Amino acid sequence: MLTLLAFLKRRADLSPAAFRDYYDNHHVPLVLGFTAPPLVYKRNYLRRDDLLLDGGDKIQFDVVVEQVFSDRAAFERWIGDLSAPGVGEQIKADEARFLDHAQYFAYLVDQDVTTEPATPAKTWSRQPEG
């Protein structure tokens, strides 16, 4: 598995609600019209009104995007599909409508998972002793 995390900031003239609406209801469908989705495509929006940590006003992103690919080849196909002539220009033009590219950071990361939600097939139960 290969995971990409992107820390993205909305344009200053967009409210958090308008940013989220545009990203979820316009940009994601646009992108997925050009390529198959990754195994996971999550957007985790910062709740600025509910920050638990001090210094929340210093945070320079509005969403953390998580995309998981089966392997490096799948990731490279995704990038290739979205960079194809004519497609890449459309994606960048659309991103300019809602993202602040001065605060656009993306990283490939390794994941170490301690816990995951159980599914019915993976439910663990303690066996009685004796």
C-alpha positions as CSV (number, residue, x, y, z in Angstrom):
1,M,0.0,0.0,0.0
2,L,1.1,3.5,-0.7
3,T,-0.5,6.5,1.0
4,L,-0.5,10.2,0.0
5,L,-1.4,12.9,2.5
6,A,-2.1,16.4,1.2
7,F,-2.5,19.4,3.4
8,L,-4.5,21.9,1.4
9,K,-5.7,25.5,2.2
10,R,-8.8,27.2,0.8
11,R,-8.7,30.4,-1.1
12,A,-9.1,33.4,1.3
13,D,-12.3,34.5,-0.4
14,L,-14.1,31.2,0.3
15,S,-15.8,30.3,3.6
16,P,-15.0,26.9,5.0
17,A,-18.5,25.7,4.0
18,A,-18.2,26.9,0.4
19,F,-14.7,25.4,0.2
20,R,-16.0,22.0,1.3
21,D,-19.0,22.1,-0.9
22,Y,-16.9,22.9,-4.0
23,Y,-14.3,20.3,-3.2
24,D,-16.7,17.5,-2.5
25,N,-19.4,18.3,-5.1
26,H,-17.4,19.7,-8.0
27,H,-13.7,18.9,-7.8
28,V,-13.9,15.3,-6.7
29,P,-16.4,14.3,-9.4
30,L,-14.3,16.2,-12.0
31,V,-11.2,14.3,-11.0
32,L,-13.0,10.9,-10.9
33,G,-14.3,11.5,-14.4
34,F,-10.7,11.2,-15.7
35,T,-9.4,8.2,-13.7
36,A,-10.4,5.3,-11.4
37,P,-10.5,6.2,-7.7
38,P,-7.8,5.2,-5.3
39,L,-8.6,2.5,-2.8
40,V,-9.2,5.3,-0.3
41,Y,-10.0,8.9,-1.1
42,K,-10.8,10.8,2.2
43,R,-11.0,14.4,2.9
44,N,-10.6,15.4,6.6
45,Y,-11.8,18.9,7.1
46,L,-10.4,21.0,10.0
47,R,-13.0,22.1,12.5
48,R,-11.7,25.5,13.2
49,D,-14.6,26.3,15.6
50,D,-13.8,23.2,17.7
51,L,-10.0,23.1,18.0
52,L,-8.7,21.3,21.0
53,L,-5.2,22.6,20.8
54,D,-3.7,26.0,21.3
55,G,-2.5,27.9,18.3
56,G,-5.3,26.8,16.0
57,D,-5.1,30.2,14.2
58,K,-1.5,29.2,13.1
59,I,-2.7,26.1,11.2
60,Q,-2.1,26.7,7.5
61,F,-4.5,24.1,6.0
62,D,-8.2,23.5,5.9
63,V,-8.3,19.8,4.8
64,V,-6.1,16.8,5.0
65,V,-6.6,14.6,2.0
66,E,-5.8,10.9,2.3
67,Q,-5.4,8.7,-0.8
68,V,-4.4,5.1,-0.6
69,F,-3.1,3.2,-3.6
70,S,-2.5,-0.6,-3.9
71,D,1.1,0.0,-4.9
72,R,3.5,2.5,-6.6
73,A,2.3,1.5,-10.1
74,A,-1.3,2.4,-9.2
75,F,-0.2,5.7,-7.8
76,E,1.8,6.5,-10.9
77,R,-1.3,5.6,-13.1
78,W,-3.3,8.0,-11.0
79,I,-0.8,10.8,-11.5
80,G,-0.4,9.9,-15.2
81,D,-4.1,10.0,-15.8
82,L,-4.5,13.4,-14.1
83,S,-1.4,14.8,-15.9
84,A,-2.4,13.8,-19.4
85,P,-2.6,16.5,-22.0
86,G,-5.8,18.5,-21.7
87,V,-6.6,16.8,-18.4
88,G,-3.9,18.4,-16.2
89,E,-4.8,21.8,-17.4
90,Q,-8.5,21.3,-16.4
91,I,-7.5,20.0,-13.0
92,K,-5.2,22.9,-12.3
93,A,-7.8,25.4,-13.5
94,D,-10.4,23.9,-11.3
95,E,-8.0,23.8,-8.3
96,A,-7.4,27.6,-8.8
97,R,-11.2,28.1,-8.1
98,F,-10.9,26.9,-4.5
99,L,-7.3,26.2,-3.4
100,D,-4.5,28.4,-2.2
101,H,-1.6,26.9,-4.1
102,A,0.9,28.8,-1.9
103,Q,-0.2,26.4,0.9
104,Y,-0.3,23.2,-1.0
105,F,1.7,20.3,0.5
106,A,1.6,16.6,-0.4
107,Y,3.6,13.8,1.0
108,L,3.9,10.0,0.5
109,V,3.9,8.4,3.9
110,D,4.3,5.0,5.5
111,Q,1.5,3.9,7.8
112,D,1.8,1.9,11.0
113,V,-1.8,1.0,12.2
114,T,-2.4,0.3,15.8
115,T,-6.2,-0.1,15.6
116,E,-8.8,-0.1,12.9
117,P,-12.6,-0.2,13.2
118,A,-13.8,-3.8,13.4
119,T,-16.0,-5.2,10.7
120,P,-18.4,-8.1,11.4
121,A,-15.9,-10.5,9.8
122,K,-13.0,-9.2,12.0
123,T,-14.8,-8.9,15.3
124,W,-12.6,-10.1,18.2
125,S,-14.0,-11.7,21.3
126,R,-12.3,-13.1,24.3
127,Q,-12.6,-16.9,24.7
128,P,-13.5,-18.1,28.2
129,E,-10.6,-19.5,30.1
130,G,-10.6,-23.1,31.3
